[in-house]
Amino acid sequence: MEFPREGKNGSARVQCGFSSCAAMFDDLSAYPKPPYRIYPRLSRYEQCMRYHEDVRKSGIPHNTENLPYYFIFDWELNGERAEYVQLWFMHNWTLSFVIAAVYLILVFLGRRWMRSRPPWNLTKALILWNVFISLGTIIGLTRAVPEVIRSLRGNSLYSSLCFGNHMRHNPVAANWALVFVLSKVGELGDTAFIILRKQRLIFLHWYHHLTVLLYTWYSCAQAIPAARLGATLNGLVHAFMYSYYAARAAKIRVPRRIAMFITLFQLTQMVFGIYISVYAYLAKKAGLHCETPWENIYVSFLMYLSYFLLFLNFFFHAYMKRSSRAVKAEVAKGKSIGEELMEFLKIN
């Protein structure tokens, strides 16, 4: 395997080594070049800093017109704040490791503290928590989906996955993207409900929470172009998922096939995550400009692959392997199938 090296035009070029690479990017001249200055010899961190400097020096105004929304709040148009917060993430994204460490410590101490105590009755709080997250996610989708559609319609898939847009292009989407990244800290609160209610805490739950937090902060600091598509699909999954949790917490009977649909949707999200990682890898191998660094490609591919395998394992055991005798045994214990599935599905 060859590592990237600089071509004559400064772009990274290596031989593909895969027939699929040649098939996907057979005519490099058909692919557009970025409409801004690039710095291929710099690290991704240095590139992002240069992009911020170039945008400030150019005097490009924050776009407040012709945005794809029916209504806009004043705070959503504050592009300067969005730029400042993104710069903060560039300098402080490693703080996510501290948050992750504190989270693991609290999980361990919380489970130990609850060992000799009765479960808390948090039904009302749990309903409000899930409703709040689901509504917030739906509102965020009204900002993310129009931007993704406009990007795919106005540009090619290659441009949408490999070219970045400065935050002045759409300050509304920029602000909500940062809300999405910060929300991964708040969603750690899901685990508190599991521990305080003395439910089963499975590996997939805390592993997913930790890695999603770390990767979103890491990708925000690098301004990964494909992240906007991944975040939008993640929001679509969450809109269904947390609405389901709210209904279950409110003791509303939900058909089992709904839970099955959510799991399939989650698997689809993981397949898409793997696809965009492979797409960026093949684009860079073919010599095209793609702003996802090599290390991010490897990390995201392994992360999404692990999610896919874990979800697939759950899907097999929850829907394919379960016998009617096992179902009756769980019901006899006083646990409904919906409650059992919710323990597995409560994975952010």
C-alpha positions as CSV (number, residue, x, y, z in Angstrom):
1,M,0.0,0.0,0.0
2,E,1.4,3.4,-1.0
3,F,1.0,6.5,1.0
4,P,-0.1,9.8,-0.6
5,R,2.5,11.8,-2.4
6,E,2.4,15.2,-4.1
7,G,1.6,15.3,-7.8
8,K,2.7,18.0,-10.3
9,N,-0.2,20.2,-9.4
10,G,0.2,19.8,-5.7
11,S,-2.6,17.3,-5.3
12,A,-2.1,13.9,-3.6
13,R,-1.7,11.2,-6.2
14,V,-1.1,7.5,-5.8
15,Q,-2.0,4.5,-7.9
16,C,-5.4,3.1,-7.0
17,G,-4.6,-0.5,-6.8
18,F,-8.4,-1.2,-6.9
19,S,-10.4,-1.9,-10.0
20,S,-13.3,-0.1,-8.3
21,C,-11.3,3.0,-8.0
22,A,-10.7,3.1,-11.7
23,A,-14.4,2.4,-12.4
24,M,-15.7,5.1,-10.1
25,F,-13.2,7.8,-11.1
26,D,-12.3,6.8,-14.6
27,D,-12.2,10.3,-16.1
28,L,-10.6,12.7,-13.7
29,S,-11.2,15.7,-16.0
30,A,-14.9,15.3,-15.4
31,Y,-14.6,16.2,-11.8
32,P,-14.7,19.8,-10.7
33,K,-11.9,21.6,-8.9
34,P,-12.6,23.5,-5.7
35,P,-13.6,27.1,-6.2
36,Y,-11.2,28.4,-3.6
37,R,-7.5,28.2,-2.9
38,I,-6.2,24.9,-1.5
39,Y,-3.2,24.1,0.5
40,P,-2.4,20.4,-0.2
41,R,1.0,20.4,1.5
42,L,-0.4,21.6,4.9
43,S,-2.0,19.5,7.6
44,R,-5.8,19.6,7.8
45,Y,-5.6,21.8,10.9
46,E,-3.3,24.3,9.1
47,Q,-5.6,24.2,6.0
48,C,-8.7,25.1,8.1
49,M,-6.8,27.9,9.7
50,R,-5.8,29.2,6.3
51,Y,-9.4,28.9,5.1
52,H,-10.6,31.0,8.0
53,E,-8.0,33.6,7.3
54,D,-8.8,33.7,3.6
55,V,-12.5,34.2,4.2
56,R,-11.9,37.0,6.7
57,K,-9.4,38.8,4.3
58,S,-11.7,38.4,1.3
59,G,-14.5,40.3,3.1
60,I,-17.1,37.7,2.0
61,P,-20.3,38.7,3.8
62,H,-22.4,36.2,5.8
63,N,-25.1,35.1,3.5
64,T,-28.6,36.1,4.8
65,E,-30.6,35.9,1.6
66,N,-31.8,33.1,-0.6
67,L,-31.4,30.5,2.2
68,P,-33.6,27.4,1.8
69,Y,-35.9,28.1,4.8
70,Y,-39.4,29.3,5.3
71,F,-38.5,31.1,8.6
72,I,-35.2,32.0,10.3
73,F,-34.5,33.2,13.8
74,D,-32.0,36.0,14.3
75,W,-29.6,33.9,16.3
76,E,-29.3,31.5,13.4
77,L,-27.8,34.2,11.2
78,N,-25.0,34.9,13.6
79,G,-22.2,33.6,11.4
80,E,-19.4,35.2,13.3
81,R,-20.4,33.2,16.4
82,A,-20.4,30.0,14.4
83,E,-16.9,30.8,13.0
84,Y,-15.7,31.5,16.6
85,V,-17.1,28.2,18.0
86,Q,-15.6,26.2,15.1
87,L,-12.2,27.8,15.8
88,W,-12.7,26.9,19.5
89,F,-13.3,23.2,18.5
90,M,-10.1,23.3,16.4
91,H,-8.1,24.3,19.4
92,N,-9.9,22.3,22.1
93,W,-11.4,19.2,20.5
94,T,-9.2,17.0,22.6
95,L,-11.3,18.1,25.6
96,S,-13.7,15.4,24.4
97,F,-11.3,12.8,25.8
98,V,-11.6,14.4,29.2
99,I,-15.4,14.4,29.0
100,A,-15.3,10.8,27.9
101,A,-13.0,9.8,30.8
102,V,-15.3,11.6,33.3
103,Y,-18.3,9.8,31.7
104,L,-16.7,6.4,32.2
105,I,-15.8,7.2,35.8
106,L,-19.4,8.3,36.5
107,V,-20.8,5.2,34.9
108,F,-18.7,3.0,37.0
109,L,-19.3,4.9,40.3
110,G,-23.0,5.3,39.5
111,R,-23.6,1.6,38.9
112,R,-21.7,0.8,42.1
113,W,-23.7,3.4,44.1
114,M,-27.0,2.0,42.8
115,R,-26.1,-1.6,43.6
116,S,-27.6,-1.5,47.0
117,R,-30.4,1.0,46.3
118,P,-33.8,0.6,44.7
119,P,-34.4,1.9,41.2
120,W,-35.6,5.5,40.8
121,N,-39.0,6.3,39.4
122,L,-38.1,8.6,36.6
123,T,-41.0,8.0,34.2
124,K,-42.0,11.7,33.8
125,A,-38.5,12.9,33.6
126,L,-37.7,10.2,31.0
127,I,-40.7,11.2,28.9
128,L,-39.7,14.9,28.9
129,W,-36.1,14.0,28.2
130,N,-37.0,12.0,25.1
131,V,-39.5,14.5,23.9
132,F,-37.0,17.3,24.3
133,I,-34.3,15.5,22.3
134,S,-36.7,14.3,19.6
135,L,-38.2,17.8,19.1
136,G,-34.8,19.4,19.1
137,T,-33.6,16.8,16.5
138,I,-36.6,17.5,14.3
139,I,-36.1,21.2,14.4
140,G,-32.4,20.7,13.5
141,L,-33.5,18.5,10.5
142,T,-35.6,21.4,9.1
143,R,-32.2,23.3,8.9
144,A,-30.0,20.4,7.8
145,V,-32.1,18.6,5.2
146,P,-32.7,21.7,2.9
147,E,-29.0,22.5,2.9
148,V,-28.1,18.9,2.0
149,I,-30.7,18.9,-0.8
150,R,-29.4,22.2,-2.1
151,S,-25.9,20.9,-2.0
152,L,-26.7,17.7,-3.9
153,R,-28.8,19.5,-6.5
154,G,-26.4,22.4,-7.1
155,N,-23.3,20.3,-7.0
156,S,-22.1,16.8,-7.7
157,L,-22.0,14.0,-5.1
158,Y,-18.2,14.4,-5.3
159,S,-18.3,18.1,-4.5
160,S,-20.8,17.5,-1.6
161,L,-18.6,14.8,0.0
162,C,-15.2,16.3,-0.7
163,F,-15.4,20.1,-0.9
164,G,-16.0,22.2,2.2
165,N,-18.1,25.3,2.4
166,H,-17.1,28.3,4.5
167,M,-19.6,29.1,7.3
168,R,-20.7,32.3,5.6
169,H,-22.2,30.2,2.8
170,N,-25.1,29.2,5.2
171,P,-24.8,30.5,8.7
172,V,-28.1,28.8,9.7
173,A,-26.8,25.3,8.8
174,A,-23.4,26.2,10.4
175,N,-24.9,27.1,13.7
176,W,-27.1,24.0,13.8
177,A,-24.1,21.8,12.9
178,L,-22.4,23.1,16.0
179,V,-25.5,22.5,18.1
180,F,-25.4,18.9,16.8
181,V,-21.8,18.5,17.9
182,L,-22.5,19.9,21.4
183,S,-25.6,17.8,21.7
184,K,-23.4,14.7,21.9
185,V,-22.3,15.8,25.3
186,G,-25.9,16.3,26.5
187,E,-27.0,12.9,25.1
188,L,-24.6,11.2,27.6
189,G,-27.5,11.8,30.0
190,D,-29.2,8.8,28.4
191,T,-26.9,6.6,30.5
192,A,-27.9,8.3,33.7
193,F,-31.5,7.2,33.2
194,I,-30.4,3.6,32.6
195,I,-28.2,3.5,35.7
196,L,-30.6,5.3,38.1
197,R,-33.5,3.1,36.9
198,K,-31.2,0.0,37.2
199,Q,-31.7,-1.2,33.7
200,R,-29.2,-3.3,31.9
201,L,-26.2,-1.3,30.6
202,I,-24.9,-3.1,27.5
203,F,-21.5,-2.6,25.8
204,L,-23.1,-1.1,22.7
205,H,-24.7,1.7,24.7
206,W,-21.7,3.2,26.3
207,Y,-19.3,2.4,23.4
208,H,-21.6,4.2,21.0
209,H,-21.9,7.2,23.2
210,L,-18.2,7.5,23.7
211,T,-17.1,7.1,20.1
212,V,-19.8,9.3,18.7
213,L,-18.8,12.1,21.1
214,L,-15.1,11.7,20.2
215,Y,-15.6,11.5,16.5
216,T,-18.0,14.4,16.1
217,W,-15.7,16.7,18.0
218,Y,-12.7,15.4,16.0
219,S,-14.5,15.9,12.7
220,C,-15.8,19.3,13.6
221,A,-12.3,20.4,14.4
222,Q,-11.3,19.2,10.9
223,A,-14.4,20.6,9.1
224,I,-15.0,17.3,7.3
225,P,-17.3,18.0,4.3
226,A,-19.1,14.7,4.3
227,A,-20.0,15.1,8.0
228,R,-23.0,17.3,7.1
229,L,-24.5,14.3,5.2
230,G,-23.7,11.9,8.0
231,A,-25.1,14.2,10.7
232,T,-28.3,14.7,8.7
233,L,-28.8,10.9,8.4
234,N,-28.0,10.5,12.1
235,G,-30.6,13.2,12.9
236,L,-33.2,11.3,10.8
237,V,-32.6,8.2,12.8
238,H,-32.7,10.0,16.1
239,A,-36.0,11.7,15.2
240,F,-37.7,8.3,15.0
241,M,-35.7,6.7,17.8
242,Y,-36.3,9.2,20.5
243,S,-40.0,9.5,19.5
244,Y,-40.2,5.8,20.0
245,Y,-38.5,6.1,23.4
246,A,-40.9,8.8,24.5
247,A,-43.9,6.6,23.5
248,R,-42.5,3.6,25.3
249,A,-41.8,5.7,28.4
250,A,-45.4,6.9,28.3
251,K,-46.6,3.3,28.3
252,I,-47.9,3.7,24.8
253,R,-48.1,0.4,23.0
254,V,-45.9,0.5,19.9
255,P,-45.9,-2.4,17.4
256,R,-42.7,-4.5,17.5
257,R,-42.1,-3.9,13.8
258,I,-41.5,-0.2,14.6
259,A,-38.5,-1.2,16.7
260,M,-37.4,-3.5,13.9
261,F,-37.6,-0.6,11.4
262,I,-35.5,1.6,13.7
263,T,-32.8,-1.0,13.9
264,L,-32.8,-1.4,10.1
265,F,-32.6,2.4,9.7
266,Q,-29.6,2.4,12.0
267,L,-28.0,-0.3,10.0
268,T,-28.6,1.8,6.9
269,Q,-26.9,4.7,8.5
270,M,-23.8,2.6,9.2
271,V,-23.7,1.4,5.6
272,F,-23.8,5.0,4.4
273,G,-21.0,5.9,6.9
274,I,-18.9,3.1,5.5
275,Y,-19.7,4.2,1.9
276,I,-18.6,7.8,2.4
277,S,-15.4,6.6,4.0
278,V,-14.6,4.4,1.0
279,Y,-15.7,7.1,-1.4
280,A,-13.3,9.6,0.1
281,Y,-10.5,7.0,0.2
282,L,-11.0,6.1,-3.5
283,A,-11.2,9.8,-4.5
284,K,-7.9,10.6,-2.8
285,K,-6.3,7.4,-4.3
286,A,-7.4,8.5,-7.7
287,G,-5.7,11.9,-7.2
288,L,-8.8,14.0,-6.8
289,H,-9.0,16.8,-4.2
290,C,-10.8,15.6,-1.1
291,E,-10.7,17.4,2.2
292,T,-11.1,14.4,4.4
293,P,-7.6,13.5,5.8
294,W,-6.4,10.0,5.5
295,E,-6.5,9.4,9.3
296,N,-10.1,10.5,9.5
297,I,-11.0,8.1,6.7
298,Y,-9.5,5.2,8.5
299,V,-11.0,6.1,11.9
300,S,-14.5,6.7,10.4
301,F,-14.4,3.4,8.4
302,L,-13.4,1.4,11.5
303,M,-16.0,3.1,13.6
304,Y,-18.9,2.6,11.2
305,L,-17.8,-0.9,10.6
306,S,-17.9,-1.7,14.3
307,Y,-21.3,-0.1,14.6
308,F,-22.6,-2.1,11.7
309,L,-21.4,-5.4,13.1
310,L,-22.7,-4.6,16.6
311,F,-26.1,-3.6,15.3
312,L,-26.2,-6.6,13.0
313,N,-25.5,-8.8,15.9
314,F,-28.4,-7.2,17.9
315,F,-30.7,-7.5,14.9
316,F,-30.0,-11.2,14.5
317,H,-30.5,-12.0,18.2
318,A,-33.5,-9.7,18.7
319,Y,-35.5,-10.5,15.6
320,M,-34.1,-13.6,13.9
321,K,-33.0,-15.9,16.7
322,R,-35.6,-15.3,19.3
323,S,-37.9,-18.2,19.7
324,S,-41.5,-18.0,20.9
325,R,-40.4,-19.9,24.0
326,A,-37.9,-17.1,24.8
327,V,-40.5,-14.5,24.3
328,K,-42.9,-16.2,26.7
329,A,-40.2,-16.5,29.2
330,E,-39.4,-12.8,29.2
331,V,-43.1,-11.9,29.5
332,A,-43.5,-14.3,32.4
333,K,-40.7,-12.4,34.1
334,G,-42.8,-9.3,33.9
335,K,-40.8,-7.6,31.1
336,S,-42.5,-6.7,27.9
337,I,-40.7,-7.2,24.6
338,G,-40.9,-3.5,24.0
339,E,-39.1,-2.8,27.3
340,E,-36.4,-5.4,26.4
341,L,-35.9,-3.9,23.0
342,M,-35.7,-0.4,24.4
343,E,-32.8,-1.5,26.6
344,F,-30.9,-2.6,23.5
345,L,-32.0,0.3,21.3
346,K,-31.2,3.0,23.8
347,I,-27.8,3.6,22.2
348,N,-27.9,7.2,20.9
